[in-house]
Amino acid sequence: MTSVVDLAFKFIEAGWVELPGAMMKRLTAAGAEQETHEAGWKAYDAWVRLADEAVNTLYADRAFGETMARAFETNLGFGRIAETFASAFFGNLWPAVGLPTASEVHALRGELTGLREELRAKEKTEQDERDRASRIASRTVPSRPSANAFRPELIRGAREAKESVAV
């Protein structure tokens, strides 16, 4: 128990004396930032050591350990009972109300993901078609009369394939 008391005094000294003193020095510009940083870490270390030693001392007590073991077992038992009642209650209530089950919601999310992917693919295809049409349209020359009607002629390079677009 004396080690817990010693660590408590070290924490009080570091956290309530040294740290506020270093912060005041920092605010008045008399101290460096490094001092405040070190005082903060010293208080943190003292707190961790105090908490560690207090918990170790507490769990070393046989009566406390047995009490906590019984409490954990009881808590787990109550959890199982609550789970059983919840599954019985909601298992019958859920379909009666008409709410979807988790598997149905999961399946719906999968379908929505598939639809999103299809929509993205369709948008990409349509964008590619628009780009192709605009490329073809940019290579046309002004219309001139021909034997059949007014038709634009494509300007193509020697190696380019003929492309057409419905107007």
DAMO-V737708 format. One line per field, one symbol per residue. ss: DSSP state (H for helix, E for strand, L for the rest). phi: phi as a letter, one per 20 degrees, with the letter a starting at -180 (. if undefined). burial: 1 if it has 24 or more other C-alpha atoms within 12 Angstrom, else 0. A space follows every 10 residues. Layout:
ss = ???
phi = ???
burial = ???
This chain:
ss = LHHHHHHHHH HHHHHHHHHH HHHHHHHLLL LLHHHHHHHH HHHHHHHHHH HHHHHHHHHH LHHHHHHHHH HHHHHHHHHH HHHHHHHHHH HHHHHHHLLL LHHHHHHHHH HHHHHHHHHH HHHHHHHHHH HHHHHHHHLE LLLEELLLLE ELLELLLLLL LLLLLLL
phi = .fffffffff ffffeddfff fffffffeme deffffffff ffffffffff ffffffffff ffffgfffff ffffffffff ffffffffff fefgfffnef efffffffff ffffffffff ffffffffff ffffffffee dgfcfcfeae cfdeecffdf efcccfd
burial = 0000001101 1001100110 1110000000 0000010011 0111011001 0000000000 0000000000 0000000000 0000000000 0000000000 0000000000 0000000000 0000000000 0000010000 0000000000 0000000000 0000000
